[in-house]
Amino acid sequence: MAEDGKEDSVATDEDSDHTAADGGNSLNITMTEDGSTLMRRMEICVVEAEKRSGKNAVNMQEAFTVYLIETRPMDAVADGRNPAPDSLWRRYSEFELLRNYLIVTYPYIVVPPLPEKRAEFVWHKLSADNMDPDFVERRRVGLENFLLRVASHPVLSNDKILYHFLTEEHGWKEVVYETGFQAKADSRLRALSATFRVRNPDKRFMEMKHYSDELQSHTSQLLRARARVADRLYGVYKVHGNYGRVFSSVCVCVCDKLPSLCVCLCVSPCFLCSEWSAIEKEMGDGLQSAGHHMDAFAASIDDILEEEEHYADQIKEYLFYAEALRAVCRKHELTQFELEMASQDLISKKQQREELATGIVRTFSFKGMTNKLFGQEAPEQREARLKLLEELIAEGEETVKEKTVECAEHVERAWVDMQRFKEQKDKDLREALINYAVMQISMCKKGIQVWGNAKDCFLKM
């Protein structure tokens, strides 16, 4: 990136689409790079995680995990050079800050989600502790995937804050806060928490909102079913571990006469071990070999379910994508609601002007009642009110025009990005499910092979 020299260039008019849609920051937040994404200019990796301890905001000791991000310019890699990568450490909360900034600044984009903060939809033998090494490793992979998603997005990848996040270990938070995105986030949160009903929403966004609800529902059901199946599969495999102990324990017993005096190194019933070793001594080698196959089969389930968890995480990503999709739809509802309120207010003021000019009150109002009780107001007062109404109407027309443009721009941009998201989702989920099916087939073949080997052992007895 150091050799590109364009990352701090001022966005051109053509690239103004990439600036914040809510109110125009004075800060130029985009980088123009011939329309290319950051992924084509920079190699990005989250290479490792490290557990640390320190004091939090209330001066209490806490343990936390940091992740090492390494970046390298792609032109150096393409030229065959292998320079040392730039590296810095980031906490999960810093990833959250970056994503919150992107959500507020680009409300028309389905912003990629972060990996889960705590494990959900897991099989019961997998630790749900967010400091567990296996979980931390899965989250490291998820954080790298988040950065690659953002860096390959045609709009998000050109944001300057993203570049600062990847290259500036200190000071990048101050740059984020200078954008004023928090104030926008707070005002939007208050607006969205208010109860309102949009009269004329875009039907496409209503359908997309319904689509996101279905995506979340179906994905969560799939993950729950997978967790239940994993639990049952784990139990089946561990039963084979018991078989292995029974078979291989034959050669361990040192007493073949008195079960009560048997000293056995296995956990299977000593009586069974003693009976098999005493009565079926010629079968000992075959049973021992079959037991080893069963033990290997039982032990393989841990690696299998860990690999399954990788595919489950890919599906979970789209469980969280559903909320990002709904956020874009809610923004449409908000802009449409503001447009309708501005239009209604303009109509009301125009009606007031007409009533004041003609003296005919068509709707009930407190002002109309006072006029009937105390007489009409003086001509000078009426002229002053008319002048004020004219000014308010002019402001209202300008507001309606701005809200109409804002709503139309959001609809156009959001629809393009949502179609891009759907294509990406179809491709990713198809690939993940195919790979999952291939893994299941491979697992079944290995199971058949184990039973085939055990059968050969039995036949040789």
Helices and strands as residue ranges (DSSP letters): G 13-18, G 38-40, E 42-55, E 61-73, H 74-78, E 86-91, H 92-105, H 133-151, G 156-158, H 160-167, H 172-178, H 181-193, H 203-248, G 249-251, G 259-261, H 270-279, G 281-283, H 284-358, H 366-374, H 379-459
